[in-house]
Amino acid sequence: MPCSLNRRVLLAAALSVCASVTLAQVPGPAWPTRPVRIVVTFPPGGAPDTLARVLAEKWGQSLGQTITVDNKPGAGGNIGADLVAKSPGDGLTLLIATVGTHAINPALYPMMPFNHVKDFTPISFLASTANLLVVNKDVPAKTTQDLIALARKTPLTFGSSGSGTSIHLSGALFNTLAGVKMQHIPYKGRAQAVPDLLGGRITMIFDNMPSALPLVKGGEVRAIAVTSATRSAAAPDIPTLAESGLPGFEASSWFALMAPAGLPKEVQARINAETGKVLALPDVQAKLAQLGLDVAPGSPEALAAHIQSETAKWAKVVKESGAKLD
């Protein structure tokens, strides 16, 4: 081999090695570069707030940045979601999306301030939970059939954390399948509804399991049934509505992490990975399971597909139940 050709081959090989070393040493995307805000579309105390605070605590410990939780309730979650939709897509403003903001509201609200698909970047599914039907402890009903019989004789009310939430739609679906007409009373969050439930100003609420179960265990309310297709591992003694005489009843709440549209894919992948790390921690899993949350992080693509299928499902429920904004 000529000397000049030999030198060229050696130089090319050296450059290839250097390039490989350089690529191997390139760090992942710099996220977060500044403090991060996680927007929750309901007041403190509920399942989405719990998930946000778990992420904030663990990320604050591992990522070296301040992570804050910003509660922006109202309009069934639309106020907080709209704030995030109109924020820069830099990964510094995130949203705890709910079945309301990203599946129910598009069918229920005649005018949405954002597009629940185009205006967001999916990050990861977080968790799901059954809703738990609980009644004021003075209500003379201990089973689903007792409650249906009572609703046919006397006016009953059910509260919710806002129009468009799965709590609202659970009640609307109950009305349809049971053939009753309970009145919906919307609040700005379950924290506002619970005092009225305890005081007897509303009859019942289809609350998220993490919020309702402590009230049941404390003897403050009576549990009637869960809204999921199967019994909850957190409360296996409480029957489902489906097995209690309302076959086909299924309405669960779910929560996911979203960012504004335009988030770079490498940052999307980084936040997804950091989310998975937190939700895999044994202490986090134990805490959330005890609250009745089924943790199930996944890929952005899986979340996007879930939102698409849930949007179609809840559009049908809204149409068939005749659910309206109150």
VENSUL-V34289 format. One record per backbone hydrogen bond with DSSP energy under -0.5 kcal/mol. CO is the residue of the C=O (numbers start at 1). NH is the residue of the N-H. Records with the same first field share a line. If there is no record, write none. Layout:
# VENSUL-V34289
CO: NH, NH
This chain:
# VENSUL-V34289
2: 6
3: 7
4: 8
5: 9
6: 10
7: 11
8: 12
9: 13
10: 14
11: 15
12: 16
13: 17
14: 18
15: 19
16: 20
17: 21
18: 22
19: 23
20: 24
21: 25
22: 26
23: 26
29: 31
36: 68
37: 39, 94
38: 70
39: 96
40: 72
41: 74
43: 46
46: 50
47: 51
48: 52
49: 53
50: 54
51: 55
52: 56
53: 57
54: 58
55: 59
56: 60
57: 61
58: 62
59: 63
66: 36, 68
68: 38, 70
69: 71
70: 40, 72
72: 80
74: 77, 79
75: 78
77: 81
78: 82
79: 83
80: 84
81: 85
82: 86
84: 87
88: 90
92: 37
93: 260
94: 39
95: 97, 258
96: 41
97: 256
98: 102
99: 103, 104
100: 103, 105
104: 107, 108
105: 109
108: 110
114: 116
115: 119
117: 120
119: 261
120: 122
121: 259
124: 257
125: 298
126: 296
127: 255
128: 294
129: 253
130: 209
131: 133, 227
132: 134, 207
133: 224, 225
134: 205
135: 222
136: 139
139: 141
143: 147
144: 148
145: 149
146: 150
147: 151
148: 152
150: 153, 154
156: 183
157: 203, 204
158: 185
159: 206
160: 187
162: 165
165: 169
166: 170
167: 171
168: 172
169: 173
170: 174
171: 175
172: 176
173: 177
174: 178
175: 179, 180
183: 158
184: 186
185: 160
189: 192, 193
190: 194
191: 195
192: 196
193: 197
194: 198
195: 199
196: 201, 202
197: 200
203: 136
204: 159
205: 134, 207
207: 132
208: 211, 212
209: 213
211: 215
212: 215, 216
213: 217
214: 218
215: 220, 221
216: 219
220: 137
222: 135
225: 133
226: 241
227: 251
232: 235
233: 236
235: 238
237: 239
239: 226
240: 244
241: 244, 246
242: 245
246: 249
251: 131
253: 129
254: 99
255: 126, 127
256: 97, 258
257: 123, 124
258: 95
259: 121
260: 263
264: 267, 268
265: 269
266: 270
267: 271
268: 272
269: 273
270: 274
271: 275
272: 276
273: 277
274: 278
275: 279
276: 280
278: 281
281: 285
282: 286
283: 287
284: 288
285: 289
286: 290
287: 291
288: 293
289: 292
292: 294
293: 295
294: 128
299: 303
300: 304
301: 305
302: 306
303: 307
304: 308
305: 309
306: 310
307: 311
308: 312
309: 313
310: 314
311: 315
312: 316
313: 317
314: 318
315: 319
316: 320
317: 321
318: 322, 323
